[in-house]
């Protein structure tokens, strides 16, 4: 069989000169890209070869950098570390197809171990870092994991593994330390770990060379990863994703230029989330990009410092972080003498906007050409602010159950109030009417059908049948409208709708508006005995920066609620609010775990 790398490169030699003067996107030539993408898909029988080709082609170029330590691994060194992990798993008897869990914060060790699990034909069980160790052990047991790699910073001696009787071994993320031995563990684990260097040399006596970076045969239906849903409206569920699902998402990201070769990527979301893992990590490494790694959920000022170092080409980011950047850029412009003058003079307003644009671009590192915001729907205020600052931004929509992308449109053709055009090369979408009085005409539940749809929730056959029909249509649980051109607008989730006499209220919209207000970090809007109530976590870092006393918390929060009420309809008015002294519990994508507050 002809290698797929030869086929795709030959097509590129023919196609690229034809369109050299124009940057193509799926939106420009949907039929062409759909045909080419499907051709790539059916020719590629083993998606792991995407990575072996990339590692061989970029052997001496930087692959990953740890921002905190400054450590950089070239593609060749990263491949060698992955091969060491392959060797360790083989020595320990981790058979192909075994479920291997991984739990930790963003780091080079996390990236190395995850890629080693996937590229060796095992199934990676991704456990988000914001859960406690006891919770993740329970999750690992729920999906029958046999092995687990744990971040030493999150390890607790005496951890209870009774909820996960299938786990044979627990090792540190880098594989150098034995943390726990269970029933059925192989003999001499510590000895095998200690002599790993010798085992690696025995396996590669002439050193690990580019030709050694080869991919094993992996059927398209193989379960490559198990991710846990964000858990916004209910307990997280284990989503089984196949090789063809991840392959299709990675190729889609590559063809839309998310992280082109030799550009930089800064990871601002957790590797435990589908966006951080599949797009910031896997798509970058498949493309030959350079991944800069920061810990999950670090303060905004540390993200800004990391951006100065990484200077990314594109950045996938949460609405919360965008709001923070906008506030900082505006504050810096307003403090400058020129900014003060331009803001007060209507005639020079365009110059003020230009100054704001440059300040925002500086905060992003100075080289960012597009901001991709992971959001089901952006608040109109955020859209207006970004447009006012002339920022190239777009909103992307996706699901863990689809391995990532559902809809995306480049910034140049993105329309306000939408989450982009359906990824027609991967799937088709439809809206099914739902029995909710007062819905927008044409709105209904969004359903997806295509190659990226999950294989089901692990151990939840009945639940899987409830969300995936016999003919393969996935019910997303989101209320949406689809235009004639396939552009999606998300209104909110069915599970979180608050019914009123005047019609349904989607609390997500109010929450996005609340976090745009100064002094608000997180918020959730719930129905408390018929009273629209906001639970709000103040941003005490903001209080500190502006010398605001904590005694003024109630006043600041009340002002934010009043501002939101001023911009909303009567049925959306927030009647009451509560100030949360404890941080609100968030999911991997930064949304509040709604079910915790009912």
C-alpha positions as CSV (number, residue, x, y, z in Angstrom):
1,X,0.0,0.0,0.0
2,X,1.2,3.5,-0.8
3,X,2.1,5.4,2.4
4,X,-0.4,8.1,3.2
5,X,2.5,10.6,3.8
6,X,3.5,10.3,0.1
7,X,-0.2,10.7,-1.0
8,X,-0.9,13.8,1.0
9,X,2.5,15.4,0.2
10,X,1.9,14.8,-3.5
11,X,-1.5,16.4,-3.3
12,X,0.0,19.4,-1.5
13,X,2.6,19.8,-4.3
14,X,-0.3,20.1,-6.8
15,X,-2.7,22.1,-4.7
16,X,-0.5,24.6,-2.9
17,X,0.8,26.5,-6.0
18,X,-2.8,26.9,-7.3
19,X,-3.9,28.8,-4.2
20,X,-0.5,30.2,-3.1
21,X,-1.8,33.8,-3.2
22,X,-4.8,33.2,-1.0
23,X,-5.0,31.7,2.5
24,X,-7.6,28.9,2.2
25,X,-10.2,27.9,4.8
26,X,-13.0,25.5,5.0
27,X,-15.4,28.4,4.7
28,X,-13.9,29.5,1.4
29,X,-14.0,26.2,-0.4
30,X,-16.2,23.8,1.7
31,X,-16.6,21.2,-1.1
32,X,-12.9,21.1,-2.0
33,X,-11.8,20.8,1.6
34,X,-14.4,18.2,2.5
35,X,-13.3,16.1,-0.5
36,X,-9.6,16.5,0.4
37,X,-10.2,15.8,4.0
38,X,-12.3,12.7,3.4
39,X,-9.7,11.5,0.9
40,X,-7.0,11.9,3.6
41,X,-9.2,10.1,6.1
42,X,-9.9,7.0,4.1
43,X,-6.3,6.8,2.8
44,X,-4.9,7.0,6.4
45,X,-5.5,3.6,7.9
46,X,-3.5,4.4,11.1
47,X,-3.7,7.8,12.5
48,X,-0.7,7.3,14.7
49,X,1.5,7.7,11.6
50,X,0.6,11.4,11.6
51,X,2.8,11.6,14.7
52,X,5.6,9.4,13.5
53,X,5.9,11.5,10.3
54,X,5.8,14.7,12.3
55,X,8.5,13.6,14.7
56,X,10.8,12.4,11.9
57,X,10.3,15.5,9.9
58,X,10.9,17.9,12.9
59,X,13.5,15.8,14.7
60,X,15.9,18.7,15.7
61,X,13.2,21.4,16.2
62,X,11.7,22.3,19.6
63,X,8.6,20.4,20.5
64,X,7.7,21.3,24.1
65,X,8.9,23.9,26.6
66,X,8.1,24.2,30.3
67,X,7.6,27.9,30.9
68,X,8.4,27.7,34.7
69,X,11.7,25.9,34.3
70,X,12.7,26.9,30.8
71,X,13.3,23.2,29.9
72,X,12.9,22.6,26.1
73,X,12.7,19.2,24.4
74,X,13.3,18.8,20.7
75,X,11.0,16.4,18.8
76,X,13.8,13.8,18.8
77,X,14.3,14.1,22.6
78,X,10.5,13.9,23.2
79,X,10.2,10.9,21.0
80,X,13.1,9.2,22.9
81,X,11.4,9.9,26.2
82,X,8.2,8.5,24.8
83,X,10.1,5.4,23.7
84,X,11.5,5.0,27.2
85,X,7.9,5.1,28.6
86,X,7.0,2.5,25.9
87,X,9.8,0.3,27.2
88,X,8.8,0.7,30.8
89,X,5.2,-0.2,30.1
90,X,6.3,-3.3,28.1
91,X,8.6,-4.3,30.9
92,X,5.8,-4.0,33.4
93,X,3.5,-6.1,31.3
94,X,1.1,-3.3,30.2
95,X,-0.5,-5.0,27.3
96,X,-1.7,-3.2,24.1
97,X,-5.3,-2.0,24.6
98,X,-4.9,-1.7,28.4
99,X,-6.5,1.3,30.1
100,X,-3.8,3.5,31.5
101,X,-5.0,6.5,33.6
102,X,-3.1,9.8,33.8
103,X,-3.7,12.4,36.5
104,X,-1.8,15.6,36.8
105,X,-1.4,19.3,36.0
106,X,-0.1,20.5,32.7
107,X,3.6,19.6,32.4
108,X,6.2,18.1,30.0
109,X,5.9,14.8,31.9
110,X,2.1,14.8,31.4
111,X,2.5,15.4,27.7
112,X,5.2,12.8,27.4
113,X,3.3,10.1,29.3
114,X,0.0,10.8,27.5
115,X,1.6,10.7,24.0
116,X,3.5,7.5,25.0
117,X,0.3,5.8,26.1
118,X,-1.6,6.7,22.9
119,X,1.3,6.0,20.5
120,X,1.9,2.6,22.0
121,X,-1.6,1.3,21.3
122,X,-2.9,1.6,24.9
123,X,-6.0,3.5,25.9
124,X,-5.3,6.7,27.8
125,X,-7.8,7.6,30.6
126,X,-7.6,11.3,31.1
127,X,-8.4,12.4,34.6
128,X,-8.7,16.3,35.1
129,X,-6.4,17.8,37.7
130,X,-9.1,19.8,39.6
131,X,-10.6,16.6,41.1
132,X,-9.3,15.2,44.3
133,X,-7.1,12.1,44.4
134,X,-9.9,10.1,45.9
135,X,-12.3,11.2,43.1
136,X,-9.9,10.3,40.3
137,X,-9.1,6.9,41.8
138,X,-12.9,6.3,41.8
139,X,-13.1,7.5,38.2
140,X,-10.2,5.3,37.2
141,X,-11.9,2.3,38.9
142,X,-15.2,3.2,37.1
143,X,-13.6,2.6,33.7
144,X,-11.6,-0.4,34.9
145,X,-8.1,1.2,34.5
146,X,-5.3,-1.2,35.3
147,X,-2.5,1.3,35.7
148,X,-2.4,5.0,36.7
149,X,0.3,7.7,36.4
150,X,0.0,10.4,39.0
151,X,1.5,13.9,39.4
152,X,3.8,13.7,42.5
153,X,2.4,17.1,43.5
154,X,-1.1,15.7,43.7
155,X,-0.1,12.4,45.3
156,X,-1.2,11.7,48.9
157,X,0.4,8.8,50.8
158,X,-2.2,6.4,52.1
159,X,-4.6,7.0,49.2
160,X,-7.6,4.7,49.2
161,X,-7.6,2.4,46.2
162,X,-10.5,0.3,47.4
163,X,-12.8,2.0,44.9
164,X,-10.5,0.9,42.1
165,X,-9.7,-2.8,42.6
166,X,-8.6,-3.2,39.0
167,X,-5.6,-0.9,39.4
168,X,-2.4,-3.0,39.6
169,X,0.1,-0.1,39.8
170,X,0.3,3.6,40.5
171,X,3.5,5.3,39.2
172,X,4.7,8.9,39.2
173,X,4.1,10.8,36.0
174,X,7.7,10.4,34.8
175,X,7.5,6.6,35.6
176,X,10.5,6.8,38.1
177,X,8.7,6.2,41.4
178,X,6.4,3.4,42.5
179,X,3.5,4.9,44.4
180,X,1.2,1.9,44.9
181,X,1.1,-1.9,44.2
182,X,-2.3,-3.6,43.9
183,X,-3.4,-7.2,43.3
184,X,-2.0,-8.6,40.1
185,X,1.0,-6.3,40.0
186,X,4.0,-7.7,38.2
187,X,7.0,-9.0,40.3
188,X,10.0,-6.8,40.7
189,X,8.5,-3.5,39.8
190,X,11.1,-1.4,41.6
191,X,13.9,-3.4,40.0
192,X,12.4,-3.0,36.5
193,X,12.1,0.8,37.1
194,X,15.7,1.0,38.4
195,X,17.1,-0.8,35.4
196,X,15.0,1.0,32.8
197,X,18.1,2.7,31.3
198,X,19.6,-0.8,30.6
199,X,16.4,-2.1,29.1
200,X,16.2,1.0,26.9
201,X,19.7,0.4,25.6
202,X,19.0,-3.3,25.0
203,X,16.0,-2.3,22.9
204,X,17.8,0.4,21.0
205,X,21.5,-0.6,21.0
206,X,22.5,2.1,18.5
207,X,20.5,4.9,20.2
208,X,17.0,6.1,19.4
209,X,17.1,7.3,15.9
210,X,14.4,9.0,13.7
211,X,13.8,5.7,11.9
212,X,12.9,4.2,15.3
213,X,9.9,6.6,15.6
214,X,7.4,4.3,14.0
215,X,3.7,3.8,14.7
216,X,2.1,0.5,15.5
217,X,-0.9,-0.7,13.5
218,X,-4.0,0.7,15.1
219,X,-7.5,0.0,13.7
220,X,-9.7,3.1,13.2
221,X,-12.3,1.7,15.6
222,X,-9.8,1.3,18.5
223,X,-10.6,3.3,21.6
224,X,-7.6,5.6,22.0
225,X,-8.7,7.9,24.8
226,X,-11.3,8.1,27.5
227,X,-12.1,11.7,28.5
228,X,-14.5,12.8,31.2
229,X,-17.2,15.3,30.3
230,X,-17.0,18.7,31.9
231,X,-19.7,18.0,34.4
232,X,-21.4,21.4,34.2
233,X,-24.9,20.1,34.7
234,X,-24.3,16.6,36.1
235,X,-21.7,14.1,37.3
236,X,-18.9,13.7,34.8
237,X,-19.3,10.7,32.4
238,X,-16.5,8.7,30.7
239,X,-16.5,9.3,27.0
240,X,-14.9,6.7,24.8
241,X,-13.2,8.2,21.7
242,X,-11.9,6.1,18.8
243,X,-8.8,6.6,16.6
244,X,-10.9,7.9,13.7
245,X,-12.6,10.5,16.0
246,X,-9.3,12.0,17.2
247,X,-7.7,11.7,13.8
248,X,-10.5,13.7,12.2
249,X,-10.3,16.4,14.8
250,X,-6.6,16.7,14.5
251,X,-6.6,16.8,10.7
252,X,-9.4,19.5,10.9
253,X,-7.2,21.5,13.3
254,X,-4.2,21.2,11.0
255,X,-6.1,22.1,7.8
256,X,-7.6,25.2,9.5
257,X,-4.1,26.3,10.6
258,X,-4.7,26.2,14.4
259,X,-1.0,25.6,15.1
260,X,1.1,25.6,11.8
261,X,4.5,24.1,11.6
262,X,7.3,26.1,13.3
263,X,4.8,28.4,15.1
264,X,4.4,28.6,18.9
265,X,1.4,27.4,21.0
266,X,0.7,28.4,24.6
267,X,-1.5,26.0,26.5
268,X,-3.9,28.1,28.6
269,X,-6.5,25.3,29.3
270,X,-6.0,22.0,31.1
271,X,-4.7,19.0,29.3
272,X,-7.5,17.2,31.1
273,X,-9.9,19.1,28.8
274,X,-10.5,18.1,25.2
275,X,-9.3,21.5,23.9
276,X,-6.0,21.4,25.8
277,X,-5.3,17.7,24.9
278,X,-6.5,17.2,21.4
279,X,-5.9,20.7,19.9
280,X,-3.2,22.4,22.0
281,X,-1.1,19.3,22.4
282,X,-1.9,16.6,19.8
283,X,-2.7,18.9,16.9
284,X,0.4,21.0,17.6
285,X,2.7,17.9,17.7
286,X,1.1,16.5,14.6
287,X,1.7,19.9,12.8
288,X,5.3,20.3,13.9
289,X,4.5,23.3,16.2
290,X,6.3,24.3,19.4
291,X,4.1,23.8,22.6
292,X,4.7,26.0,25.6
293,X,3.3,24.5,28.8
294,X,2.0,26.4,31.8
295,X,0.2,24.9,34.9
296,X,-3.5,24.8,34.8
297,X,-5.4,27.8,36.3
298,X,-2.5,30.1,37.0
299,X,-3.1,33.8,37.7
300,X,-3.7,36.1,34.8
301,X,-0.4,38.0,35.2
302,X,1.5,34.8,35.0
303,X,-0.3,33.9,31.8
304,X,0.7,37.3,30.4
305,X,4.3,36.7,31.3
306,X,4.1,33.3,29.6
307,X,2.7,34.9,26.5
308,X,5.7,37.2,26.3
309,X,7.9,34.2,26.2
310,X,5.8,31.9,23.9
311,X,4.5,34.6,21.5
312,X,1.9,32.2,20.0
313,X,0.6,32.3,16.5
314,X,-3.0,31.4,17.6
315,X,-4.4,31.0,21.0
316,X,-7.3,28.9,22.3
317,X,-8.6,30.6,25.4
318,X,-11.6,30.8,27.8
319,X,-14.0,33.8,27.9
320,X,-12.9,34.4,31.5
321,X,-9.2,35.0,30.4
322,X,-10.3,37.2,27.5
323,X,-12.3,39.4,29.8
324,X,-9.3,39.8,32.1
325,X,-7.0,40.7,29.1
326,X,-9.5,43.3,27.9
327,X,-9.7,44.9,31.3
328,X,-6.0,45.0,31.6
329,X,-5.4,46.4,28.1
330,X,-8.1,49.1,28.7
331,X,-6.7,50.1,32.0
332,X,-3.1,50.4,30.7
333,X,-4.3,52.5,27.7
334,X,-6.5,54.8,29.9
335,X,-3.6,55.4,32.3
336,X,-1.3,56.6,29.5
337,X,-1.3,60.4,28.8
338,X,-2.1,59.7,25.1
339,X,-4.9,57.3,26.0
340,X,-6.5,59.8,28.3
341,X,-6.4,62.5,25.6
342,X,-7.7,60.3,22.8
343,X,-10.5,58.9,25.0
344,X,-11.8,62.4,25.7
345,X,-11.8,63.5,22.1
346,X,-14.5,62.0,19.9
347,X,-12.6,63.0,16.8
348,X,-9.7,60.7,17.7
349,X,-11.7,57.7,18.8
350,X,-10.4,55.5,16.0
351,X,-6.9,56.3,17.2
352,X,-7.9,55.2,20.7
353,X,-9.2,51.9,19.4
354,X,-5.9,51.4,17.5
355,X,-4.0,52.1,20.7
356,X,-6.2,49.5,22.5
357,X,-5.7,47.0,19.7
358,X,-1.9,47.3,20.0
359,X,-2.0,47.0,23.8
360,X,-4.2,43.9,23.6
361,X,-1.9,42.4,21.0
362,X,1.1,43.1,23.2
363,X,-0.6,41.2,26.1
364,X,-1.0,38.2,23.7
365,X,2.8,38.2,22.9
366,X,2.7,40.4,19.8
367,X,2.4,37.7,17.2
368,X,-1.1,36.3,17.7
369,X,-3.1,36.4,14.5
370,X,-6.4,34.9,15.9
371,X,-7.9,34.5,19.3
372,X,-10.1,31.3,19.4
373,X,-12.6,31.6,22.3
374,X,-13.9,28.3,23.7
375,X,-17.5,29.3,24.4
376,X,-20.9,28.1,23.6
377,X,-22.0,31.7,23.4
378,X,-20.2,35.0,24.0
379,X,-21.9,37.9,25.8
380,X,-22.7,40.8,23.5
381,X,-20.6,43.0,25.7
382,X,-17.5,40.9,25.1
383,X,-18.1,40.8,21.4
384,X,-18.6,44.6,21.3
385,X,-15.4,45.2,23.4
386,X,-13.3,42.9,21.2
387,X,-14.6,44.5,18.0
388,X,-14.0,47.9,19.5
389,X,-10.4,46.9,20.1
390,X,-10.2,45.5,16.5
391,X,-9.1,42.1,17.8
392,X,-9.2,39.1,15.3
393,X,-11.3,36.7,17.3
394,X,-13.7,33.9,16.7
395,X,-15.9,31.6,18.9
396,X,-15.5,27.8,18.6
397,X,-18.0,25.2,19.8
398,X,-17.3,21.6,20.6
399,X,-18.2,18.6,22.7
400,X,-16.2,16.0,24.5
401,X,-18.6,13.5,22.9
402,X,-17.3,14.5,19.5
403,X,-13.6,14.6,20.3
404,X,-13.6,18.4,20.1
405,X,-14.8,20.4,17.1
406,X,-18.4,20.8,16.1
407,X,-18.3,24.2,14.5
408,X,-15.7,26.8,13.7
409,X,-15.3,29.8,11.4
410,X,-12.1,31.8,11.0
411,X,-12.2,35.3,12.5
412,X,-12.4,37.0,9.0
413,X,-15.8,35.4,8.3
414,X,-17.1,34.9,11.9
415,X,-20.6,36.4,12.6
416,X,-21.5,37.9,16.0
417,X,-23.8,35.8,18.1
418,X,-22.7,32.5,16.5
419,X,-20.2,29.7,17.2
420,X,-19.2,29.2,13.6
421,X,-20.2,27.0,10.7
422,X,-20.7,23.3,11.2
423,X,-17.6,21.2,10.5
424,X,-19.3,19.7,7.4
425,X,-16.3,17.6,6.4
426,X,-16.6,15.7,9.7
427,X,-20.3,15.6,10.5
428,X,-23.8,16.9,9.8
429,X,-26.1,18.7,12.2
430,X,-29.8,19.2,12.7
431,X,-32.2,20.9,15.1
432,X,-35.0,18.8,16.7
433,X,-38.0,20.6,18.1
434,X,-38.4,20.5,21.9
435,X,-41.4,21.1,24.1
436,X,-40.3,24.3,25.7
437,X,-42.8,27.2,25.5
438,X,-41.5,30.6,24.4
439,X,-38.4,29.4,22.5
440,X,-37.0,31.4,19.6
441,X,-38.6,30.4,16.3
442,X,-36.5,27.7,14.7
443,X,-34.7,26.8,17.9
444,X,-34.5,23.2,19.1
445,X,-32.0,20.6,20.4
446,X,-28.9,20.3,18.4
447,X,-28.0,16.8,17.2
448,X,-24.8,15.6,15.5
449,X,-24.1,12.7,13.2
450,X,-20.7,11.8,11.8
451,X,-17.3,10.0,12.2
452,X,-16.3,11.9,15.3
453,X,-19.2,10.9,17.5
454,X,-18.1,8.9,20.6
455,X,-18.4,5.2,20.9
456,X,-20.4,5.7,24.1
457,X,-20.1,6.3,27.8
458,X,-18.1,3.6,29.5
459,X,-20.3,1.3,31.5
460,X,-23.4,3.4,30.8
461,X,-25.1,1.5,28.0
462,X,-28.6,2.8,28.9
463,X,-27.3,6.4,29.1
464,X,-25.5,6.0,25.8
465,X,-28.8,4.8,24.2
466,X,-30.5,7.9,25.6
467,X,-28.1,10.3,23.9
468,X,-27.1,8.3,20.7
469,X,-29.9,7.1,18.5
470,X,-29.8,3.7,16.7
471,X,-28.9,5.5,13.5
472,X,-26.0,7.4,15.2
473,X,-27.4,10.8,15.9
474,X,-26.0,12.4,19.1
475,X,-28.2,14.6,21.2
476,X,-26.0,17.4,22.5
477,X,-28.4,18.8,25.1
478,X,-27.9,22.3,23.7
479,X,-30.6,24.5,22.4
480,X,-29.5,26.0,19.1
481,X,-30.5,27.6,15.8
482,X,-28.9,26.7,12.5
483,X,-28.9,29.1,9.6
484,X,-29.4,28.1,6.0
485,X,-25.6,28.3,5.5
486,X,-24.9,25.9,8.4
487,X,-23.9,28.6,11.0
488,X,-24.8,27.6,14.5
489,X,-26.1,29.9,17.4
490,X,-26.2,28.3,20.8
491,X,-28.8,29.6,23.2
492,X,-28.1,27.5,26.2
493,X,-28.4,24.0,27.7
494,X,-31.8,22.2,28.2
495,X,-30.8,21.1,31.7
496,X,-30.1,24.6,32.9
497,X,-33.1,26.4,31.5
498,X,-35.0,28.5,34.1
499,X,-38.7,28.6,33.1
500,X,-40.7,31.8,33.7
501,X,-44.2,33.0,32.9
502,X,-42.7,35.2,30.1
503,X,-40.6,32.4,28.6
504,X,-37.4,30.4,29.2
505,X,-34.3,32.0,30.6
506,X,-30.8,30.7,29.7
507,X,-28.6,31.4,32.7
508,X,-25.4,31.0,30.8
509,X,-26.0,34.3,29.0
510,X,-26.5,36.1,32.4
511,X,-23.4,34.4,33.8
512,X,-21.2,35.6,30.9
513,X,-22.5,39.1,31.4
514,X,-21.8,39.0,35.1
515,X,-18.1,38.0,34.7
516,X,-17.6,40.9,32.4
517,X,-18.3,43.2,35.3
518,X,-15.4,44.6,37.3
519,X,-14.7,42.8,40.5
520,X,-16.5,39.5,39.6
521,X,-14.5,36.3,39.1
522,X,-17.2,33.6,38.7
523,X,-20.9,33.4,38.8
524,X,-23.8,31.0,38.5
525,X,-27.5,31.9,38.1
526,X,-30.1,29.5,39.6
527,X,-33.8,29.3,40.4
528,X,-34.3,29.4,44.2
529,X,-38.0,28.8,44.9
530,X,-39.0,30.9,41.9
531,X,-36.5,33.6,42.6
532,X,-33.8,34.3,40.1
533,X,-30.6,34.2,42.2
534,X,-27.0,34.8,41.3
535,X,-24.2,33.1,43.4
536,X,-21.2,35.2,42.8
537,X,-17.5,34.8,43.6
538,X,-15.8,38.2,43.9
539,X,-12.4,38.8,42.3
540,X,-10.4,39.7,45.4
541,X,-7.3,40.2,43.2
542,X,-9.1,43.0,41.5
543,X,-10.0,44.5,45.0
544,X,-6.3,44.3,45.9
545,X,-5.1,46.0,42.7
546,X,-7.6,48.9,43.2
547,X,-7.2,49.2,47.0
548,X,-10.8,48.2,47.6
549,X,-11.7,47.0,51.0
550,X,-13.4,43.6,51.4
551,X,-16.1,45.5,53.4
552,X,-17.2,46.9,50.0
553,X,-17.8,43.5,48.5
554,X,-21.6,43.6,48.8
555,X,-21.6,47.1,47.2
556,X,-19.4,45.9,44.3
557,X,-21.5,42.8,43.7
558,X,-24.8,44.7,43.9
559,X,-23.5,47.2,41.3
560,X,-22.5,44.4,38.9
561,X,-26.0,42.8,39.3
562,X,-27.7,46.1,38.6
563,X,-25.5,46.7,35.5
564,X,-26.6,43.3,34.1
565,X,-30.2,43.9,34.9
566,X,-30.0,47.2,33.1
567,X,-29.0,45.3,29.9
568,X,-31.5,42.5,30.1
569,X,-35.2,41.9,29.6
570,X,-37.7,41.9,32.4
571,X,-37.9,38.1,32.5
572,X,-34.0,37.8,32.9
573,X,-33.8,40.2,35.9
574,X,-31.7,38.8,38.7
575,X,-33.8,39.3,41.9
576,X,-31.4,38.2,44.6
577,X,-27.7,37.4,44.9
578,X,-25.4,35.6,47.3
579,X,-21.7,36.3,47.8
580,X,-19.6,33.1,47.9
581,X,-16.5,33.4,50.1
582,X,-15.2,30.1,48.7
583,X,-14.1,29.7,45.1
584,X,-16.9,28.3,42.9
585,X,-16.2,24.8,41.7
586,X,-15.2,24.8,38.1
587,X,-14.9,22.3,35.3
588,X,-11.9,21.8,33.1
589,X,-13.2,24.4,30.6
590,X,-13.7,27.0,33.3
591,X,-17.5,26.7,33.7
592,X,-19.1,26.3,37.1
593,X,-20.3,22.8,38.1
594,X,-23.9,23.8,38.1
595,X,-25.2,20.6,39.7
596,X,-23.2,21.4,42.9
597,X,-25.4,24.5,43.6
598,X,-28.9,23.2,43.2
